[in-house]
Amino acid sequence: MPTVAVDLLGTDKGPEEVAEGVRIAIRRMRKDNPYRVAVVGHQSLINSLVNQFGLVSVDARFPCDETLWASDDLKTVLRATNSSVAQSVRLVAAGEADAALLCGDTRSATVWAARDTEKGGLGLIPGILRPPLALTMPKYGGRRGILLDGGTSTDCSAEMIVQFAHLGRIFGQLALDIEDPLVGLHSNGEEDSKGNKASKEAFRLLEEERFPNFVGNVQSSDLVAAEIAQERVRELLGNPDYKAVDVDASDGFVGNAFFKGVEGGVKLTLESLLRNGLKSWRTKIGLWMIKPALKAVKLELDPRQFGAMPLLGTNGLVMIGHGSSDRYAIANGIEATLRYIELDLVGKIREHFNQ
């Protein structure tokens, strides 16, 4: 029976909301796919979950009251050895959990996940320079693309970005079932000469090693194009060179800023549609008529559907969710974690880098 360690502390919405997410996930549990949740947090919340579901579904041995909030001081993060983040990671390192779901500060989660095993962390798979966060993005045609790094490493070398391309290719094959993903290098233009110093060097290295299906530099808009809609998109945008990529490799600063920009754009579009749709009785009727389609759109674009995304390259599975995750995002994050446990994501990455 797989076990997921869930950090109840650290989210913007509070530990009670995370506990509600655990409740939803356990209620959804299928009899043919049972699992256990090792909850790390306030003793009262742990007792409440145990009383409701019993020890079959909830492991109650991990009370903790120390929350690790975002900190620019690395020493502060490393000193928090009794924090819920550190304790959740230690459960995976000790083999008491198969994965950890953390929805607090991304940097703190990354630091503890990448820390050496003798110091309570998981450590990095040999050969990995820095662990990126792999984010899935909506694309034209209802497909999904991968963006990495999503924000764990803001200052990256060219070698790190090249490694992100390798990790993204593996993740695309496993998670999105893309046999041979197209990989692009995030830049401020499609020309080979575009980019900053690190991305230009990464471009040279990727071409030098003849990276499989490397399409060159891509702009932010290229990630959301899909191959099945590419010709139509080219026609609409009047751009015959529009590229469709499955994996967008980038440093964490650019990747995180782009992802949050997309999140904001989705919210703005939905808000504008609703606001303008309620202006008159005619628009209200139109809005009512397309209500089923709007529900499908919200479901397709809602980041809560994924709940959490994996940190790639550590010696154990760590899933990181949004700091503002609500109960439904937590429940979906637990289910996503179980999927990556089943896919043996960590083992497949280890195999690739041990070749």
Buried (B, 14 or more C-beta within 10 A) or exposed (E): EBBBBBBBBBBEBEBBBBBBBBBBBBEEBEEEEEBBBBBBBBEEBBEBBBEBBEEEBBBBEBBBEEBBBEBEEEEEBBEBEEBBBBBBBBBBBEEBBBBBBBBBBBBBBBBBBBBEEEEBBBBBBEBBBBBBBBBBBBBBBEBBBBBBBBBBBBEBBBBBBBBBBBBBBBBBBBBBEBEEBBBBBBBEEBEEEBBEEBBBBBBEBBEEEEBEBBBBBBBBEBBBBBBEBBEEBBEEEEBEEBBBBBBBBBBBBBBBBBBEEBEEEBEEEBEEBEEEBEEEEEBEEEBEEEEEEBEEBEEEBBBBBBBBBBBBBBBBBBBBBBBEBBBBBBBBBBBBBBEBBEBEBBEEBBEBBEE
